[in-house]
Amino acid sequence: MPRQTSPNDDDDTATDQALADHLDMDIGQAETDTDALQALISDLDGDVSPLVSSVLETLVKTIDDLHERVAELEADLEQTHEVATTAVGDAATNDQRLDDLEAKQETTRDVAKSAIAKAQQLEADTDQQEDAEQLPEGIEPSTSPLDFFANCRQSKVKTMFVERSNRQNTYRAISIAKRWPEFATTRTDGSGVFMTKSDMETALTAELGKEPHRQTIKRVWETLVDIGGDDIVEKTRQVGRDQTQTDILAMDMATAEGLLEKRYIGLDLLENSDHKAATGGVTPVVVESSP
């Protein structure tokens, strides 16, 4: 609410202006020069009453104290800003270092796992056999073509299916199956995961960097069913009586987690396997499905 003026306010203003005129001061000055004010007081020695002189001396000291306090606050603010800026910079640096360490640790694990697997492979696979019985100790055989290719080095899988045999949808199906933690739904009891066609469309959009064609979604869906063997179950899901049935691709949790194990990286099981991959054959390491 604006302040209401009164005749007394006008009298006060006139008095202040008269005092300022007598002291040769500008009351509209934004910042008072205390040195000039102190010099003026000295010049007025004897021309003003001791009371006025005392008031002016107190005023000068108060202004000086306020100036010093403002300077201290500005210095504190500057220091606080520097500390905050440094803290933010240190936090960002630490985050980057943590990301680098995690990446290096992941690489080190892959290298170590590859080295151990190669050593075990040389011991157990002297005849260069690739059947399930000749896998290195502790390495589980795959349960489907999907499980096999998902556990090989993906750069080689991409070379095989995309660059050499022009089977992009097979590579896409393998990639999307491995990204189930991002796009699939986990069952409430934790027993498995499933993906709808809408989920697959979202996953393909992320994989391709653009919205997929409807025919692409259909072909990747069918390819995933084909290479999934017994690991992928195609069925329908209906939440309530009033809702329509939805097609889903389902995996149990053990199968889903098995796609992320990277257990064949370093074994070179894809070497000289171009023909099998191109013709749709299953590598010998895959365990045959029971009838």
LINWO-V388097 format. One record per pair of residues at least 12 apart in sequence whose ideal C-beta (glycine too) atoms are under 10 Angstrom apart, sorted by sequence separation. I is the first residue (numbers start at 1). J is the second residue. If there is no record, write none. Layout:
i/j
I/J
I/J
This chain:
i/j
25/37
41/53
44/56
124/136
139/151
149/161
159/171
161/173
181/193
183/195
184/196
200/212
204/216
205/217
222/234
235/247
236/248
121/134
123/136
124/137
157/170
158/171
161/174
180/193
183/196
201/214
204/217
207/220
221/234
234/247
235/248
237/250
270/283
13/27
23/37
121/135
122/136
123/137
157/171
180/194
185/199
203/217
234/248
235/249
269/283
25/40
41/56
120/135
121/136
124/139
180/195
183/198
184/199
201/216
233/248
234/249
235/250
269/284
24/40
40/56
41/57
120/136
121/137
158/174
179/195
183/199
184/200
200/216
201/217
204/220
233/249
234/250
269/285
23/40
119/136
120/137
154/171
157/174
158/175
182/199
183/200
197/214
200/217
203/220
204/221
232/249
233/250
23/41
38/56
41/59
117/135
118/136
120/138
121/139
157/175
177/195
183/201
200/218
232/250
233/251
267/285
24/43
37/56
38/57
41/60
117/136
120/139
176/195
180/199
183/202
184/203
198/217
201/220
231/250
232/251
233/252
264/283
23/43
24/44
37/57
40/60
116/136
154/174
182/202
183/203
197/217
200/220
201/221
231/251
23/44
117/138
149/170
154/175
182/203
183/204
197/218
200/221
228/249
231/252
264/285
22/44
37/59
38/60
116/138
117/139
149/171
152/174
183/205
233/255
37/60
38/61
116/139
150/173
176/199
180/203
183/206
197/220
228/251
231/254
232/255
23/47
146/170
149/173
150/174
154/178
176/200
179/203
182/206
183/207
197/221
200/224
225/249
231/255
22/47
23/48
34/59
35/60
38/63
145/170
149/174
150/175
224/249
230/255
231/256
22/48
34/60
37/63
38/64
148/174
149/175
176/202
177/203
195/221
221/247
32/59
34/61
37/64
146/173
147/174
150/177
151/178
173/200
176/203
179/206
228/255
231/258
32/60
34/62
146/174
149/177
150/178
172/200
175/203
176/204
179/207
221/249
231/259
19/48
23/52
34/63
35/64
145/174
149/178
175/204
195/224
22/52
33/63
34/64
147/177
176/206
32/63
146/177
172/203
173/204
175/206
176/207
31/63
34/66
146/178
172/204
175/207
19/52
23/56
34/67
32/66
32/67
169/204
172/207
31/67
171/207
172/208
195/232
114/153
194/233
168/208
172/212
192/233
194/235
196/237
110/153
177/220
194/237
172/216
176/220
175/220
176/221
169/215
173/219
174/220
169/216
172/219
173/220
176/223
177/224
200/247
168/216
172/220
173/221
176/224
198/246
200/248
169/218
170/219
171/220
173/222
174/223
197/246
199/248
200/249
169/219
170/220
173/223
174/224
177/227
196/246
197/247
199/249
168/219
169/220
172/223
173/224
177/228
196/247
197/248
168/220
169/221
171/223
172/224
173/225
185/237
194/246
195/247
196/248
197/249
169/222
170/223
173/226
174/227
195/248
196/249
227/280
229/282
169/223
170/224
173/227
177/231
194/248
195/249
226/280
168/223
169/224
173/228
177/232
193/248
194/249
195/250
227/282
167/223
170/226
193/249
194/250
195/251
170/227
193/250
194/251
229/286
230/287
192/250
193/251
229/287
231/289
173/232
191/250
192/251
193/252
229/288
230/289
192/252
193/253
229/289
230/290
191/252
192/253
191/253
192/254
193/255
194/256
185/248
187/250
190/253
191/254
192/255
193/256
184/248
189/253
192/256
193/257
184/249
185/250
187/252
184/250
187/253
184/251
186/253
180/249
186/256
180/251
177/249
184/256
176/249
177/251
180/255
181/256
180/256
181/257
146/223
150/227
180/257
146/224
149/227
177/255
178/256
181/259
146/225
148/227
177/256
180/259
181/260
146/226
147/227
179/259
180/260
145/226
146/227
147/228
148/229
150/231
178/259
179/260
144/226
145/227
146/228
147/229
177/259
178/260
144/227
145/228
146/229
177/260
144/228
145/229
147/231
143/228
144/229
146/231
147/232
174/259
143/229
144/230
145/231
146/232
142/229
143/230
144/231
143/231
144/232
142/231
147/251
146/251
151/258
170/277
147/255
150/258
151/259
154/262
146/255
150/259
151/260
153/262
156/265
165/274
149/259
150/260
151/261
152/262
160/270
164/274
165/275
167/277
170/280
143/254
144/255
147/258
150/261
151/262
152/263
153/264
154/265
159/270
167/278
143/255
146/258
147/259
150/262
151/263
152/264
153/265
156/268
165/277
166/278
146/259
150/263
151/264
152/265
153/266
156/269
157/270
160/273
164/277
165/278
167/280
144/258
147/261
150/264
151/265
152/266
153/267
156/270
160/274
164/278
165/279
143/258
144/259
148/263
149/264
152/267
153/268
156/271
159/274
165/280
142/258
147/263
148/264
151/267
152/268
153/269
160/276
161/277
142/259
147/264
152/269
153/270
156/273
160/277
161/278
140/258
151/269
152/270
159/277
160/278
149/269
157/277
140/261
142/263
148/269
149/270
152/273
139/261
141/263
142/264
148/270
140/263
141/264
139/263
140/264
138/263
139/264
136/263
142/269
135/263
139/267
149/277
135/264
136/266
136/267
145/276
152/283
135/267
145/277
152/285
135/269
148/282
149/283
151/285
145/280
148/283
145/281
148/284
130/267
145/282
148/285
149/286
130/268
144/282
145/283
147/285
148/286
130/269
147/286
148/287
142/282
146/286
147/287
130/271
142/283
145/286
125/267
130/272
144/286
128/271
130/273
141/284
142/285
143/286
144/287
128/272
141/285
142/286
143/287
121/266
140/285
141/286
142/287
144/289
117/263
121/267
139/285
141/287
143/289
117/264
119/266
120/267
121/268
140/287
113/261
114/262
117/265
118/266
121/269
113/262
117/266
118/267
113/263
114/264
116/266
117/267
118/268
134/284
135/285
114/265
115/266
117/268
133/284
134/285
110/262
113/265
114/266
131/283
132/284
109/262
113/266
114/267
130/283
131/284
132/285
111/265
112/266
113/267
114/268
130/284
131/285
132/286
110/265
111/266
129/284
130/285
131/286
132/287
110/266
129/285
131/287
132/288
